Amino acid sequence: MGGTTHTPPKAPPQPSPRCCSDRGRPRGGRAAASPSSLLLGTARAAKGQSERAGAAPRPGHGHHQYHGLHPAAAPQQRRAAAHRPGMFRKDEELTPSQRGLAVRRMPSLLEYVSYTCNFMGILAGPLCSYKDYITFIEGRPSHMTQSSENGKEEIQHERTDPSPNAAVAEKLLVCGLSLLFHLTISNLLPVEYNIDEHFQATASWPTKATYLYISLLAARPKYYFAWTLADAINNAAGFGFRGYDRNGVARWDLISNLQIQKIEMSTSFKMFLDNWNIQTALWLKRVCYERASFSPTIQTFFLSAIWHGVYPGYYLTFLTGVLMTLAARAMRSNFRHHFINPPQLKLCYDVITWVATQITISYTVVPFVLLSVKPSFTFYSSWYYCLHICSIVVLLLLPVKKTQRGKTTHENVQLSLSKKFDERKNSLEQNNFSTTNNVCNQNQDTGSRHSSITQ
């Protein structure tokens, strides 16, 4: 008005939109932004954009697989969300036995107390897995498996559980014979006589070895009695049915703790241990041996000693057992394949290894029976620590092959961790790229709208 011209206000300088390809280029003389500062800035921008929009993050825009948490914004919350009960490790990281016995949901208090304090195993076991127990309690049918001739497991058809009366009667008969043998013969052949001064001074080496074997043989029936009775109690309650063998005979050995015939006829240290206190050995294998990253044999024997109690004899037995196990493994892997054929040569090899195994087992477990330090060292010194020395010499002279279990398990874990790292890295890069593009697009839209308004 009044002859004056109207001058429109100056538009603010329009910000030059920058796309994701320009994020590393210097601007206005400044140094290029570091990747960490850019990542933090894009994460904050994405967070502010989602808050302004008032909506959940869209797929591909900060919506990560862990409950919608951005991988750069809340790593602790993301890790907490991933650690769900029973889902900590992926199936490919587990061994077949671990995969079959994995607990997929958190047990209730009643289920937990029922498993730990059930009357069938409250005194002498045997130990059973939680999955087997809860399957039995809930009465759910399960597909039984059996080992075929080629070592693979085959699924059997579901069949009705048979009566356990025959299996219970057979095991009670074994209990009676074991108890009778223990009350009569065991008292006549005490293990303590191995450290008797007169016996050590007068007996010859063959006599000492023979009595050592017989005295420890007489000490075993008390364990046969307790474990077989506990197994019979579980079978009488209906627990312990494994399925049917190829001949259609019912097998009630799901939680059996020993196989007497295989124990007494063992031709290797491993064969003896695999058939003695079976359920505890399986537990030690699953929780320690298969998970140990180094020296699984040593760690497993040490854990077994702690599990048994505080008597020094337990630790002497299991420390000796480590040497014997490693030496027996080295001997077997280096010599056994030379004695497989013909059958006469294999029979001779089996007889020699049976004698060696029985003497070695008896020598190893004497401290387990004597319990105290002084009697145990008295016995070992009377034998001049000969089997300890022989085991060390064998380990020094013979090559020891590493077990494939530790190598395979370690490789599987490393491969799984590598895959998991690559997946998270790719997801992080994709989310950052998407977030940066969205921020750039937002800046371009804002600049276009501002330009149109001023025009």
Backbone torsions as a table, in degrees:
resi	resn	phi	psi	omega
1	MET	NA	156.7	176.8
2	GLY	65.6	33.2	177.5
3	GLY	80.1	2.0	178.8
4	THR	-90.5	145.7	179.4
5	THR	-94.0	143.1	-179.9
6	HIS	-87.7	119.5	179.6
7	THR	-102.7	118.9	179.8
8	PRO	-65.4	147.2	179.9
9	PRO	-63.8	147.8	179.4
10	LYS	-67.7	136.5	177.2
11	ALA	-76.5	139.2	177.4
12	PRO	-62.0	153.1	-178.9
13	PRO	-60.1	132.3	-176.5
14	GLN	-78.7	125.2	179.4
15	PRO	-69.0	136.2	-180.0
16	SER	-77.6	120.9	-179.7
17	PRO	-65.9	139.7	-179.3
18	ARG	-119.7	127.4	177.7
19	CYS	-91.3	179.5	-174.1
20	CYS	-65.5	-23.5	-178.6
21	SER	-75.3	-13.8	-178.0
22	ASP	-99.9	6.2	-169.6
23	ARG	-72.3	-17.6	179.3
24	GLY	-100.8	5.2	-175.7
25	ARG	-90.9	135.4	177.0
26	PRO	-62.5	145.6	-178.8
27	ARG	-134.1	126.2	176.9
28	GLY	61.9	34.4	177.7
29	GLY	82.1	-2.9	-179.1
30	ARG	-84.4	158.0	176.5
31	ALA	-73.2	153.7	179.1
32	ALA	-64.1	141.6	-179.8
33	ALA	-66.5	140.3	178.3
34	SER	-72.5	155.6	-179.9
35	PRO	-60.1	-34.7	-178.8
36	SER	-69.4	-41.3	178.8
37	SER	-68.5	-37.1	177.5
38	LEU	-64.3	-41.9	179.7
39	LEU	-61.8	-43.7	178.3
40	LEU	-65.0	-39.8	-179.6
41	GLY	-67.0	-43.1	179.2
42	THR	-66.7	-36.1	177.7
43	ALA	-63.9	-43.7	178.8
44	ARG	-64.3	-40.7	179.5
45	ALA	-63.5	-42.3	179.2
46	ALA	-64.2	-39.7	178.6
47	LYS	-64.0	-44.6	179.4
48	GLY	-65.0	-36.9	179.2
49	GLN	-64.6	-43.7	-179.5
50	SER	-67.1	-34.3	177.8
51	GLU	-67.7	-40.5	179.9
52	ARG	-67.5	-37.0	179.6
53	ALA	-71.6	-22.3	178.6
54	GLY	67.1	27.5	-178.0
55	ALA	-132.3	163.1	178.2
56	ALA	-69.8	151.9	179.6
57	PRO	-59.7	142.6	-179.6
58	ARG	-83.0	153.8	174.4
59	PRO	-57.9	134.6	-177.6
60	GLY	86.8	-3.6	-178.8
61	HIS	-131.2	74.3	178.4
62	GLY	77.7	6.8	-177.9
63	HIS	-96.7	90.1	-176.4
64	HIS	-83.9	166.0	-176.3
65	GLN	-68.7	-19.8	-178.6
66	TYR	-90.6	77.9	172.9
67	HIS	57.2	35.8	174.7
68	GLY	74.5	17.1	-180.0
69	LEU	-88.9	134.6	178.6
70	HIS	-72.1	134.7	-173.9
71	PRO	-63.7	-26.5	-179.8
72	ALA	-93.2	-12.0	-173.5
73	ALA	-92.8	-36.9	-174.3
74	ALA	-143.1	71.9	-178.3
75	PRO	-65.4	-36.5	179.7
76	GLN	-66.4	-42.0	178.0
77	GLN	-66.5	-34.6	179.3
78	ARG	-65.5	-42.4	179.0
79	ARG	-66.1	-39.0	178.7
80	ALA	-65.1	-36.4	179.4
81	ALA	-69.8	-28.8	-178.2
82	ALA	-77.8	-25.9	-176.2
83	HIS	-86.1	82.7	178.5
84	ARG	-96.6	153.3	-179.6
85	PRO	-60.3	127.6	176.7
86	GLY	76.9	1.3	-177.3
87	MET	-125.1	25.9	-174.8
88	PHE	-71.1	-40.0	-178.1
89	ARG	-112.8	147.1	178.5
90	LYS	-77.4	159.3	-176.4
91	ASP	-62.9	-33.8	-178.1
92	GLU	-70.3	-15.4	177.5
93	GLU	-85.7	-9.9	-174.6
94	LEU	-96.7	151.8	170.8
95	THR	-76.4	163.6	179.9
96	PRO	-56.4	-39.1	179.4
97	SER	-68.6	-39.8	178.0
98	GLN	-66.0	-37.9	179.7
99	ARG	-66.0	-37.1	-179.3
100	GLY	-74.0	-25.4	-176.6
101	LEU	-107.0	7.5	-178.5
102	ALA	-63.7	139.6	177.3
103	VAL	-93.4	116.1	-172.3
104	ARG	-92.0	-9.4	176.5
105	ARG	-143.1	156.9	-179.7
106	MET	-71.4	123.5	178.7
107	PRO	-65.6	150.2	174.2
108	SER	-74.1	168.8	179.8
109	LEU	-61.9	-40.7	179.6
110	LEU	-63.8	-42.8	179.1
111	GLU	-64.7	-39.6	-179.3
112	TYR	-66.1	-47.6	-179.7
113	VAL	-65.8	-38.3	178.5
114	SER	-62.9	-39.8	-179.6
115	TYR	-68.8	-42.1	-174.8
116	THR	-81.9	-25.5	-172.9
117	CYS	-122.8	20.4	-179.5
118	ASN	-66.5	147.2	-172.3
119	PHE	-66.7	-21.9	-175.5
120	MET	-69.9	-29.1	-176.3
121	GLY	-129.9	19.0	-174.2
122	ILE	-70.9	-26.5	-175.8
123	LEU	-96.4	-61.1	-173.4
124	ALA	-124.2	20.9	179.6
125	GLY	78.4	-146.4	-0.9
126	PRO	-77.9	160.2	178.1
127	LEU	-67.0	137.4	175.5
128	CYS	-134.0	158.3	179.2
129	SER	-75.3	153.6	-179.9
130	TYR	-64.5	-37.2	-177.4
131	LYS	-66.2	-42.1	177.2
132	ASP	-63.7	-39.8	-177.5
133	TYR	-67.4	-47.3	-176.3
134	ILE	-69.9	-29.5	174.3
135	THR	-64.6	-40.7	178.2
136	PHE	-67.9	-43.2	-177.0
137	ILE	-65.9	-41.7	-178.1
138	GLU	-80.8	-8.0	178.1
139	GLY	69.1	25.0	-179.9
140	ARG	-80.8	137.9	176.8
141	PRO	-70.0	146.5	178.9
142	SER	-135.3	147.0	177.5
143	HIS	-79.6	116.0	179.0
144	MET	-79.9	148.4	178.3
145	THR	-122.9	154.2	175.8
146	GLN	-140.8	155.2	-178.9
147	SER	-85.8	128.5	177.9
148	SER	-85.9	-175.8	-176.5
149	GLU	-67.4	-30.5	-179.9
150	ASN	-87.2	7.1	175.5
151	GLY	89.3	-4.4	180.0
152	LYS	-87.9	151.8	179.0
153	GLU	-86.3	135.7	179.2
154	GLU	-117.6	135.5	180.0
155	ILE	-80.7	130.3	178.2
156	GLN	-96.9	159.5	176.1
157	HIS	-73.3	147.1	179.1
158	GLU	-66.0	133.6	177.4
159	ARG	-137.4	158.7	-179.0
160	THR	-67.5	139.1	177.8
161	ASP	-63.1	130.6	-179.5
162	PRO	-78.8	175.8	176.9
163	SER	-72.2	136.0	179.9
164	PRO	-86.6	5.5	-172.1
165	ASN	-59.0	-43.3	-178.4
166	ALA	-65.4	-43.6	179.7
167	ALA	-65.6	-40.0	179.3
168	VAL	-64.9	-43.7	-179.9
169	ALA	-62.7	-41.5	178.8
170	GLU	-63.7	-41.8	-179.2
171	LYS	-71.9	-32.3	175.7
172	LEU	-68.0	-33.9	175.7
173	LEU	-64.5	-42.6	176.3
174	VAL	-61.8	-39.6	178.0
175	CYS	-60.0	-45.6	-178.6
176	GLY	-63.1	-44.3	179.7
177	LEU	-66.0	-40.4	178.9
178	SER	-64.6	-42.4	179.5
179	LEU	-65.2	-41.9	178.4
180	LEU	-62.5	-44.3	178.8
181	PHE	-62.1	-41.4	-178.8
182	HIS	-66.1	-40.0	-176.8
183	LEU	-75.8	-19.7	-177.0
184	THR	-107.4	-60.5	-172.8
185	ILE	-77.7	-40.0	-173.9
186	SER	-61.0	-36.9	-179.9
187	ASN	-70.0	-22.6	179.7
188	LEU	-84.5	-15.9	-177.5
189	LEU	-128.1	68.6	-177.3
190	PRO	-70.4	145.6	178.6
191	VAL	-67.6	-30.3	-177.9
192	GLU	-61.9	-20.2	-179.3
193	TYR	-68.5	-17.1	177.1
194	ASN	-65.2	-22.9	-179.7
195	ILE	-108.6	13.3	176.2
196	ASP	-67.2	132.9	-174.8
197	GLU	-63.1	-43.0	-179.7
198	HIS	-64.9	-41.1	179.1
199	PHE	-64.2	-42.3	-179.9
200	GLN	-66.2	-32.2	-176.3
201	ALA	-80.7	-29.1	-172.9
202	THR	-107.2	-26.6	-173.7
203	ALA	-77.6	144.9	175.6
204	SER	-80.8	169.4	-179.5
205	TRP	-63.1	-44.1	175.6
206	PRO	-61.1	-35.7	178.5
207	THR	-67.4	-42.2	178.9
208	LYS	-62.4	-44.3	-178.8
209	ALA	-66.0	-40.1	-179.7
210	THR	-66.3	-45.5	-179.9
211	TYR	-67.5	-35.5	177.1
212	LEU	-58.3	-46.6	-179.4
213	TYR	-65.8	-45.5	-176.6
214	ILE	-66.6	-40.4	-178.6
215	SER	-66.2	-38.4	177.6
216	LEU	-75.7	-30.5	173.6
217	LEU	-63.3	-38.4	179.4
218	ALA	-73.4	-18.8	-179.9
219	ALA	-85.1	-12.6	-175.3
220	ARG	-79.9	-30.6	-175.7
221	PRO	-57.7	-26.8	178.1
222	LYS	-65.9	-33.6	175.2
223	TYR	-72.9	-37.9	176.2
224	TYR	-59.6	-40.8	-179.0
225	PHE	-64.5	-50.4	-175.1
226	ALA	-65.2	-47.0	-175.8
227	TRP	-71.5	-37.4	179.1
228	THR	-70.0	-36.5	176.7
229	LEU	-64.8	-42.8	178.0
230	ALA	-62.7	-39.7	177.6
231	ASP	-64.3	-41.0	179.5
232	ALA	-65.2	-36.3	178.4
233	ILE	-62.9	-44.8	177.9
234	ASN	-63.8	-41.9	179.0
235	ASN	-64.4	-38.3	179.0
236	ALA	-63.1	-29.5	176.8
237	ALA	-82.8	-5.4	179.5
238	GLY	97.5	5.8	-177.0
239	PHE	-105.0	131.8	176.9
240	GLY	125.1	4.1	-180.0
241	PHE	-78.2	123.1	-177.6
242	ARG	-98.4	-26.5	-176.7
243	GLY	139.4	-156.1	-179.3
244	TYR	-120.0	145.0	175.6
245	ASP	-82.7	-173.9	-176.0
246	ARG	-66.4	-22.7	179.1
247	ASN	-91.0	4.0	179.0
248	GLY	81.9	13.2	179.8
249	VAL	-87.8	133.6	-179.0
250	ALA	-68.1	139.4	179.0
251	ARG	-111.1	119.1	178.5
252	TRP	-112.2	53.2	-176.7
253	ASP	-125.9	25.9	-178.9
254	LEU	-60.5	-38.8	-178.0
255	ILE	-122.6	24.4	177.3
256	SER	-64.7	144.4	-173.1
257	ASN	-102.9	-7.5	-179.2
258	LEU	-162.5	157.8	172.5
259	GLN	-128.7	101.2	-168.1
260	ILE	-61.2	-43.4	-176.6
261	GLN	-62.1	-43.3	-179.9
262	LYS	-70.1	-31.3	177.3
263	ILE	-64.3	-49.4	-175.5
264	GLU	-73.8	-19.0	-179.9
265	MET	-109.8	21.1	-177.7
266	SER	-64.9	135.5	177.1
267	THR	-111.6	9.9	176.1
268	SER	-153.8	156.7	178.5
269	PHE	-61.6	-40.1	-179.6
270	LYS	-65.1	-41.5	179.8
271	MET	-61.7	-38.3	177.2
272	PHE	-64.5	-48.2	-177.2
273	LEU	-66.6	-33.5	-179.4
274	ASP	-68.6	-19.9	-176.7
275	ASN	-114.0	5.7	179.0
276	TRP	-113.1	124.9	-178.6
277	ASN	51.0	58.2	-168.1
278	ILE	-60.0	-46.9	-174.5
279	GLN	-66.8	-38.1	176.1
280	THR	-67.3	-38.6	177.6
281	ALA	-63.3	-39.6	177.0
282	LEU	-65.6	-39.2	177.9
283	TRP	-62.8	-44.8	178.4
284	LEU	-63.2	-37.4	178.9
285	LYS	-64.8	-42.1	-175.7
286	ARG	-74.9	-39.7	-173.9
287	VAL	-91.3	-18.1	-176.0
288	CYS	-125.2	-59.8	-171.0
289	TYR	-61.3	-44.9	-177.7
290	GLU	-76.6	-12.7	-178.2
291	ARG	-107.7	-11.0	-177.4
292	ALA	-70.7	133.9	-179.4
293	SER	-85.9	-19.4	177.6
294	PHE	-151.2	148.3	178.1
295	SER	45.2	59.8	-177.5
296	PRO	-63.0	-33.2	-179.9
297	THR	-65.2	-45.9	-179.7
298	ILE	-64.2	-45.2	-179.7
299	GLN	-63.4	-38.6	-178.3
300	THR	-68.2	-43.6	178.3
301	PHE	-64.9	-38.4	179.3
302	PHE	-66.6	-42.6	176.8
303	LEU	-63.0	-37.7	178.2
304	SER	-63.3	-39.3	177.9
305	ALA	-63.7	-43.6	178.1
306	ILE	-63.7	-39.4	-178.6
307	TRP	-64.2	-35.0	-177.0
308	HIS	-72.7	-36.4	-179.9
309	GLY	151.0	-160.4	-171.7
310	VAL	-110.3	-0.4	179.5
311	TYR	-65.5	136.3	-179.3
312	PRO	-60.6	-30.2	-179.7
313	GLY	-60.6	-32.4	178.0
314	TYR	-61.7	-43.8	-176.6
315	TYR	-71.7	-36.2	175.8
316	LEU	-63.9	-40.0	179.6
317	THR	-64.1	-47.4	-174.7
318	PHE	-76.7	-28.8	172.9
319	LEU	-68.4	-39.2	174.3
320	THR	-65.4	-37.2	179.5
321	GLY	-61.5	-32.0	177.0
322	VAL	-62.3	-47.6	179.1
323	LEU	-61.4	-45.7	-176.7
324	MET	-65.0	-40.5	-179.5
325	THR	-64.8	-46.3	-179.1
326	LEU	-66.4	-40.1	179.3
327	ALA	-68.0	-42.0	178.5
328	ALA	-64.3	-37.4	177.6
329	ARG	-64.3	-41.9	179.1
330	ALA	-65.6	-43.1	179.0
331	MET	-62.4	-45.1	-176.5
332	ARG	-65.5	-42.7	-177.7
333	SER	-70.6	-23.8	-177.4
334	ASN	-95.5	-21.0	-172.5
335	PHE	-123.6	-26.5	-169.9
336	ARG	-61.6	-39.3	-175.5
337	HIS	-65.9	-13.5	177.4
338	HIS	-82.8	-10.8	-172.6
339	PHE	-121.5	23.5	-178.6
340	ILE	-81.7	-40.2	179.6
341	ASN	-126.3	145.0	-2.7
342	PRO	-76.4	174.7	-177.2
343	PRO	-58.7	-33.8	-179.7
344	GLN	-65.2	-38.4	178.3
345	LEU	-68.8	-38.9	177.7
346	LYS	-65.2	-38.4	177.2
347	LEU	-62.9	-42.1	177.0
348	CYS	-62.7	-41.9	178.1
349	TYR	-62.9	-41.6	-179.4
350	ASP	-64.3	-38.7	179.3
351	VAL	-65.4	-44.3	-179.7
352	ILE	-64.7	-45.0	-179.2
353	THR	-69.5	-29.7	175.8
354	TRP	-64.7	-46.1	178.9
355	VAL	-62.5	-46.1	-179.3
356	ALA	-62.8	-41.3	-179.0
357	THR	-65.3	-46.0	-177.6
358	GLN	-64.8	-41.4	177.8
359	ILE	-66.6	-41.1	-179.2
360	THR	-65.7	-43.5	178.2
361	ILE	-61.5	-45.7	-179.4
362	SER	-63.1	-43.1	177.8
363	TYR	-60.6	-38.4	-176.2
364	THR	-72.1	-39.1	-170.0
365	VAL	-93.9	2.2	177.1
366	VAL	-57.5	-47.0	176.7
367	PRO	-61.0	-29.0	177.8
368	PHE	-61.9	-32.9	179.8
369	VAL	-86.7	-39.1	-177.9
370	LEU	-76.2	-28.8	172.7
371	LEU	73.9	-42.1	-173.3
372	SER	-87.8	164.3	-176.6
373	VAL	-75.3	-49.6	-174.1
374	LYS	-61.6	-49.7	177.7
375	PRO	-61.0	-35.2	-178.9
376	SER	-65.9	-46.1	178.8
377	PHE	-70.2	-29.1	174.4
378	THR	-62.1	-42.4	178.4
379	PHE	-66.3	-49.1	-178.3
380	TYR	-62.1	-38.6	179.0
381	SER	-68.4	-31.3	176.7
382	SER	-67.2	-23.4	175.3
383	TRP	-98.3	5.8	178.1
384	TYR	58.1	28.9	179.2
385	TYR	52.0	34.3	-170.4
386	CYS	-64.0	-41.6	-178.3
387	LEU	-73.9	-30.4	172.9
388	HIS	-61.9	-45.9	-178.2
389	ILE	-65.8	-43.0	179.3
390	CYS	-62.0	-39.6	179.9
391	SER	-64.1	-43.2	179.8
392	ILE	-64.5	-41.2	179.0
393	VAL	-62.6	-42.5	178.9
394	VAL	-61.1	-44.3	-179.1
395	LEU	-66.6	-29.3	179.6
396	LEU	-79.8	-31.7	-173.8
397	LEU	-94.8	-36.3	-175.1
398	LEU	-95.4	141.0	175.6
399	PRO	-69.4	136.6	-179.5
400	VAL	-105.8	121.6	178.7
401	LYS	-82.9	131.9	176.8
402	LYS	-71.3	140.6	-179.7
403	THR	-69.8	142.7	179.1
404	GLN	-69.4	-23.2	-177.7
405	ARG	-60.1	-50.2	-178.0
406	GLY	-65.1	-39.9	-179.8
407	LYS	-66.2	-46.4	-177.9
408	THR	-65.4	-44.5	-179.5
409	THR	-62.1	-42.7	-179.9
410	HIS	-64.2	-41.7	179.2
411	GLU	-65.6	-39.4	178.9
412	ASN	-63.7	-43.0	180.0
413	VAL	-64.9	-45.3	-179.7
414	GLN	-62.5	-40.9	179.4
415	LEU	-64.7	-41.1	179.4
416	SER	-65.7	-42.3	178.8
417	LEU	-65.0	-37.9	178.7
418	SER	-64.7	-43.2	177.9
419	LYS	-62.5	-43.4	-178.7
420	LYS	-62.8	-40.0	178.9
421	PHE	-65.6	-42.5	179.5
422	ASP	-64.8	-40.0	179.5
423	GLU	-63.3	-44.9	-179.1
424	ARG	-67.6	-36.1	178.6
425	LYS	-66.0	-45.2	178.7
426	ASN	-63.1	-41.1	178.8
427	SER	-64.2	-39.5	178.6
428	LEU	-63.8	-43.5	-179.5
429	GLU	-66.3	-39.9	179.6
430	GLN	-64.7	-42.9	-179.7
431	ASN	-66.9	-39.9	178.3
432	ASN	-65.9	-41.1	178.8
433	PHE	-63.1	-44.1	179.6
434	SER	-64.8	-42.7	-179.5
435	THR	-63.7	-43.1	-179.2
436	THR	-64.2	-42.5	178.5
437	ASN	-62.4	-41.1	180.0
438	ASN	-65.4	-38.7	178.0
439	VAL	-65.9	-41.9	178.7
440	CYS	-63.8	-42.7	178.0
441	ASN	-62.7	-37.1	178.4
442	GLN	-64.7	-41.7	178.7
443	ASN	-63.7	-39.6	178.6
444	GLN	-64.6	-42.7	179.1
445	ASP	-63.6	-40.0	-179.8
446	THR	-65.2	-42.9	179.1
447	GLY	-64.3	-39.2	179.7
448	SER	-66.0	-44.0	179.7
449	ARG	-64.1	-40.5	-179.2
450	HIS	-65.5	-39.3	179.4
451	SER	-65.3	-40.7	-179.3
452	SER	-68.5	-35.2	179.8
453	ILE	-67.2	-42.1	-178.0
454	THR	-68.9	-33.9	177.0
455	GLN	-69.8	NA	NA
